[in-house]
């Protein structure tokens, strides 16, 4: 009977750790107001550019001038 009480107490302690060490489901994101305007502009550009339903591939990431030169070389 004594071992049953000890096991019960151990189980209660183990389950209480679950509640004590659990994480909160709260997430707060702070950002500048400029980000909202940039996202709205990006959505507007994407709406005009990607209405055909085709896939797009990014072929360059870096300096704008180098990207323009590559774009001119790859233009069909």
DSSP file (Angstrom, degrees, kcal/mol; ACC not computed):
  #  RESIDUE AA STRUCTURE BP1 BP2  ACC     N-H-->O    O-->H-N    N-H-->O    O-->H-N    TCO  KAPPA ALPHA  PHI   PSI    X-CA   Y-CA   Z-CA
    1    1 A X     >        0   0    0      0, 0.0     4,-1.7     0, 0.0     5,-0.1   0.000 360.0 360.0 360.0 -35.1    0.0    0.0    0.0
    2    2 A X  H  >  +     0   0    0      1,-0.2     4,-2.1     2,-0.2     5,-0.1   0.891 360.0  51.2 -66.7 -39.2    2.9    2.3    0.8
    3    3 A X  H  > S+     0   0    0      1,-0.2     4,-2.5     2,-0.2    -1,-0.2   0.834 106.6  55.5 -67.8 -31.1    4.4    1.8   -2.7
    4    4 A X  H  > S+     0   0    0      2,-0.2     4,-2.2     1,-0.2    -1,-0.2   0.903 108.4  47.4 -66.0 -41.2    1.1    2.7   -4.3
    5    5 A X  H  X S+     0   0    0     -4,-1.7     4,-2.5     2,-0.2    -2,-0.2   0.905 112.3  50.0 -65.3 -41.3    1.0    6.0   -2.4
    6    6 A X  H  X S+     0   0    0     -4,-2.1     4,-2.6     2,-0.2    -2,-0.2   0.916 111.7  47.8 -63.9 -42.9    4.6    6.7   -3.4
    7    7 A X  H  X S+     0   0    0     -4,-2.5     4,-2.3     2,-0.2    -1,-0.2   0.890 111.4  50.8 -65.0 -38.6    3.8    6.0   -7.1
    8    8 A X  H  X S+     0   0    0     -4,-2.2     4,-2.3     2,-0.2    -2,-0.2   0.918 111.5  47.3 -64.6 -43.2    0.7    8.1   -6.9
    9    9 A X  H  X S+     0   0    0     -4,-2.5     4,-2.4     2,-0.2    -2,-0.2   0.905 111.7  51.1 -64.7 -41.7    2.7   11.0   -5.5
   10   10 A X  H  X S+     0   0    0     -4,-2.6     4,-2.5     2,-0.2    -2,-0.2   0.903 110.0  49.9 -61.7 -40.9    5.4   10.6   -8.1
   11   11 A X  H  X S+     0   0    0     -4,-2.3     4,-2.4     2,-0.2    -2,-0.2   0.909 110.1  50.1 -65.1 -41.9    2.7   10.6  -10.8
   12   12 A X  H  X S+     0   0    0     -4,-2.3     4,-1.9     2,-0.2    -2,-0.2   0.917 112.0  48.3 -62.0 -43.3    1.2   13.8   -9.4
   13   13 A X  H  X S+     0   0    0     -4,-2.4     4,-1.5     2,-0.2    -2,-0.2   0.920 111.5  49.6 -64.0 -44.2    4.6   15.5   -9.3
   14   14 A X  H  X S+     0   0    0     -4,-2.5     4,-1.0     1,-0.2    -2,-0.2   0.909 112.3  47.1 -63.1 -42.4    5.4   14.4  -12.9
   15   15 A X  H  X S+     0   0    0     -4,-2.4     4,-1.0     1,-0.2    -1,-0.2   0.829 107.4  57.1 -69.3 -30.7    2.1   15.7  -14.2
   16   16 A X  H  X S+     0   0    0     -4,-1.9     4,-2.1     1,-0.2    -1,-0.2   0.841 100.1  58.7 -69.5 -30.8    2.5   19.0  -12.4
   17   17 A X  H  X S+     0   0    0     -4,-1.5     4,-2.7     1,-0.2    -1,-0.2   0.854  98.3  60.7 -63.4 -33.3    5.9   19.6  -14.1
   18   18 A X  H  < S+     0   0    0     -4,-1.0     4,-0.5     1,-0.2    -1,-0.2   0.905 109.9  40.1 -59.9 -42.0    4.0   19.4  -17.4
   19   19 A X  H  < S+     0   0    0     -4,-1.0     3,-0.3    -3,-0.2    -1,-0.2   0.856 116.9  49.4 -76.0 -35.4    1.9   22.4  -16.4
   20   20 A X  H  < S+     0   0    0     -4,-2.1    -2,-0.2     1,-0.2    -3,-0.2   0.875 118.2  37.0 -72.3 -37.4    4.8   24.3  -14.8
   21   21 A X  S  < S+     0   0    0     -4,-2.7    -1,-0.2    -5,-0.2    -2,-0.2   0.386  90.6 116.8 -99.3   3.4    7.2   23.9  -17.7
   22   22 A X        -     0   0    0     -4,-0.5     2,-0.3    -3,-0.3    -3,-0.1  -0.241  64.8-113.7 -68.9 160.8    4.7   24.3  -20.6
   23   23 A X        -     0   0    0      1,-0.0     2,-0.2     2,-0.0    -1,-0.1  -0.671  21.6-118.1 -96.6 150.4    5.0   27.1  -23.0
   24   24 A X        -     0   0    0     -2,-0.3    -1,-0.0     2,-0.1     0, 0.0  -0.598  14.4-136.2 -80.7 148.7    2.5   29.9  -23.5
   25   25 A X        +     0   0    0     -2,-0.2     2,-0.5     2,-0.0    -1,-0.1  -0.082  64.6 121.6 -93.9  34.0    0.8   30.2  -26.8
   26   26 A X        +     0   0    0      2,-0.0     2,-0.4     0, 0.0    -2,-0.1  -0.854  34.8 177.2-104.6 130.1    1.2   34.0  -26.9
   27   27 A X        -     0   0    0     -2,-0.5     2,-0.5     2,-0.0    -2,-0.0  -0.993   6.4-172.5-133.3 125.8    3.1   35.6  -29.8
   28   28 A X        -     0   0    0     -2,-0.4     2,-0.5     2,-0.0    -2,-0.0  -0.976   3.8-168.4-122.2 122.6    3.5   39.4  -30.2
   29   29 A X        -     0   0    0     -2,-0.5     2,-0.4     2,-0.0    -2,-0.0  -0.938   1.7-169.4-112.5 126.1    5.1   40.7  -33.4
   30   30 A X        +     0   0    0     -2,-0.5     2,-0.3     0, 0.0    -2,-0.0  -0.936  15.7 158.8-114.1 139.0    6.1   44.4  -33.6
   31   31 A X        -     0   0    0     -2,-0.4     2,-0.1     0, 0.0    -2,-0.0  -0.965  41.0 -90.5-151.2 164.9    7.1   46.0  -36.8
   32   32 A X    >>  -     0   0    0     -2,-0.3     3,-0.8     1,-0.1     4,-0.6  -0.376  33.2-119.3 -76.3 157.8    7.4   49.4  -38.4
   33   33 A X  H >> S+     0   0    0      1,-0.2     4,-1.3     2,-0.2     3,-0.5   0.763 109.7  69.6 -68.1 -24.8    4.6   51.0  -40.3
   34   34 A X  H 3> S+     0   0    0      1,-0.2     4,-2.4     2,-0.2    -1,-0.2   0.842  89.3  63.5 -61.7 -32.1    6.8   51.1  -43.4
   35   35 A X  H <> S+     0   0    0     -3,-0.8     4,-2.6     1,-0.2    -1,-0.2   0.883  98.9  53.4 -61.6 -38.6    6.6   47.3  -43.6
   36   36 A X  H <X S+     0   0    0     -4,-0.6     4,-2.2    -3,-0.5    -1,-0.2   0.914 110.5  46.3 -62.6 -42.5    2.8   47.5  -44.1
   37   37 A X  H  X S+     0   0    0     -4,-1.3     4,-2.1     2,-0.2    -2,-0.2   0.877 112.5  50.3 -69.4 -35.6    3.2   49.9  -47.1
   38   38 A X  H  X S+     0   0    0     -4,-2.4     4,-2.5     2,-0.2    -2,-0.2   0.917 111.2  48.7 -66.5 -42.7    6.0   47.8  -48.6
   39   39 A X  H  X S+     0   0    0     -4,-2.6     4,-2.4     2,-0.2    -2,-0.2   0.891 110.5  50.9 -64.4 -38.9    3.9   44.6  -48.3
   40   40 A X  H  X S+     0   0    0     -4,-2.2     4,-2.0     2,-0.2    -1,-0.2   0.913 111.6  47.8 -64.4 -41.5    0.9   46.3  -49.9
   41   41 A X  H  X S+     0   0    0     -4,-2.1     4,-2.4     2,-0.2    -2,-0.2   0.908 111.1  50.8 -64.4 -42.3    3.1   47.5  -52.8
   42   42 A X  H  X S+     0   0    0     -4,-2.5     4,-2.6     1,-0.2    -2,-0.2   0.895 109.5  50.6 -62.8 -40.9    4.6   44.0  -53.2
   43   43 A X  H  X S+     0   0    0     -4,-2.4     4,-2.2     2,-0.2    -1,-0.2   0.897 110.3  50.0 -63.8 -39.4    1.1   42.5  -53.3
   44   44 A X  H  X S+     0   0    0     -4,-2.0     4,-1.6     2,-0.2    -2,-0.2   0.911 112.1  47.0 -65.8 -42.2    0.0   45.0  -56.0
   45   45 A X  H  X S+     0   0    0     -4,-2.4     4,-2.4     1,-0.2    -2,-0.2   0.926 113.4  48.5 -64.7 -44.6    3.1   44.2  -58.1
   46   46 A X  H  X S+     0   0    0     -4,-2.6     4,-2.5     1,-0.2    -2,-0.2   0.864 106.8  56.6 -64.9 -35.5    2.6   40.5  -57.7
   47   47 A X  H  < S+     0   0    0     -4,-2.2    -1,-0.2     1,-0.2    -2,-0.2   0.904 113.9  39.5 -63.5 -40.3   -1.1   40.8  -58.6
   48   48 A X  H  < S+     0   0    0     -4,-1.6     3,-0.5     1,-0.1    -2,-0.2   0.863 121.1  43.1 -75.3 -36.5   -0.2   42.5  -61.9
   49   49 A X  H  < S+     0   0    0     -4,-2.4     3,-0.3     1,-0.2    -2,-0.2   0.786 117.6  40.5 -84.0 -28.2    2.8   40.3  -62.7
   50   50 A X  S >< S+     0   0    0     -4,-2.5     3,-0.6    -5,-0.2    -1,-0.2  -0.123  73.7 111.0-117.8  37.3    1.5   36.9  -61.8
   51   51 A X  T 3   +     0   0    0     -3,-0.5    -1,-0.2     1,-0.2    -2,-0.1   0.604  64.5  74.4 -85.1 -10.3   -2.1   36.8  -63.1
   52   52 A X  T 3  S-     0   0    0     -3,-0.3    -1,-0.2     2,-0.1     3,-0.1   0.664  99.8-126.5 -77.7 -14.3   -1.3   34.3  -65.8
   53   53 A X    <   +     0   0    0     -3,-0.6     2,-0.1     1,-0.3    -2,-0.1   0.563  63.7 136.0  81.1   7.7   -1.1   31.4  -63.4
   54   54 A X        -     0   0    0      1,-0.1    -1,-0.3     0, 0.0     2,-0.2  -0.460  59.0-105.4 -85.6 160.8    2.4   30.4  -64.7
   55   55 A X        -     0   0    0     -2,-0.1     2,-0.3    -3,-0.1    -1,-0.1  -0.542  31.7-152.2 -80.3 151.0    5.3   29.5  -62.5
   56   56 A X        -     0   0    0     -2,-0.2     2,-0.4    -6,-0.0    -6,-0.0  -0.919   2.2-153.7-122.9 153.3    8.2   32.0  -62.1
   57   57 A X        -     0   0    0     -2,-0.3     2,-0.6     0, 0.0    -2,-0.0  -0.993  14.0-136.1-128.0 129.5   11.8   31.3  -61.3
   58   58 A X        +     0   0    0     -2,-0.4     3,-0.1     1,-0.1    -2,-0.0  -0.761  25.4 175.3 -84.1 121.1   14.2   33.7  -59.6
   59   59 A X        +     0   0    0     -2,-0.6     2,-0.3     1,-0.2    -1,-0.1   0.506  59.9  33.0-106.3  -6.0   17.4   33.7  -61.6
   60   60 A X        -     0   0    0      2,-0.1     2,-0.3    11,-0.0    -1,-0.2  -0.997  48.7-179.8-152.0 144.1   19.3   36.4  -59.8
   61   61 A X        +     0   0    0     -2,-0.3     2,-0.3    -3,-0.1     3,-0.0  -0.926  55.0  46.6-142.7 117.6   19.7   37.8  -56.3
   62   62 A X  S    S+     0   0    0     -2,-0.3    -2,-0.1     2,-0.0     5,-0.0  -0.974  87.1  24.2 158.2-142.1   22.1   40.7  -55.7
   63   63 A X     >  -     0   0    0     -2,-0.3     4,-2.1     1,-0.1     5,-0.1  -0.310  61.2-135.5 -62.0 136.4   23.1   44.0  -57.2
   64   64 A X  H  > S+     0   0    0      1,-0.2     4,-2.4     2,-0.2     5,-0.2   0.907 103.0  50.2 -62.7 -43.9   20.3   45.7  -59.2
   65   65 A X  H  > S+     0   0    0      1,-0.2     4,-2.1     2,-0.2    -1,-0.2   0.905 111.1  48.5 -64.2 -41.7   22.6   46.7  -62.1
   66   66 A X  H  > S+     0   0    0      1,-0.2     4,-2.2     2,-0.2    -1,-0.2   0.883 111.1  52.1 -64.3 -37.0   24.1   43.2  -62.4
   67   67 A X  H  X S+     0   0    0     -4,-2.1     4,-2.4     2,-0.2    -2,-0.2   0.892 107.6  51.2 -64.9 -40.0   20.6   41.8  -62.4
   68   68 A X  H  X S+     0   0    0     -4,-2.4     4,-2.3     2,-0.2    -2,-0.2   0.908 109.6  50.4 -63.6 -41.9   19.5   44.2  -65.2
   69   69 A X  H  X S+     0   0    0     -4,-2.1     4,-1.9     1,-0.2    -2,-0.2   0.923 112.2  46.8 -62.0 -44.3   22.5   43.1  -67.3
   70   70 A X  H  X S+     0   0    0     -4,-2.2     4,-2.2     1,-0.2    -1,-0.2   0.891 110.0  54.2 -64.2 -39.0   21.7   39.4  -66.7
   71   71 A X  H  X S+     0   0    0     -4,-2.4     4,-1.0     1,-0.2    -2,-0.2   0.905 107.9  49.3 -61.4 -42.2   18.0   40.1  -67.6
   72   72 A X  H  < S+     0   0    0     -4,-2.3     3,-0.2     1,-0.2    -1,-0.2   0.879 111.1  50.0 -65.6 -37.6   19.1   41.7  -70.9
   73   73 A X  H  < S+     0   0    0     -4,-1.9    -1,-0.2     1,-0.2    -2,-0.2   0.875 115.9  41.9 -67.3 -36.9   21.3   38.7  -71.7
   74   74 A X  H  < S+     0   0    0     -4,-2.2    -1,-0.2    -5,-0.1    -2,-0.2   0.537  85.6 119.0 -89.4  -7.0   18.5   36.2  -70.9
   75   75 A X     <        0   0    0     -4,-1.0    -3,-0.0    -3,-0.2    -4,-0.0  -0.358 360.0 360.0 -64.4 135.1   15.7   38.2  -72.6
   76   76 A X              0   0    0     -2,-0.1    -1,-0.2     0, 0.0    -4,-0.1   0.426 360.0 360.0 -91.8 360.0   14.1   36.2  -75.4
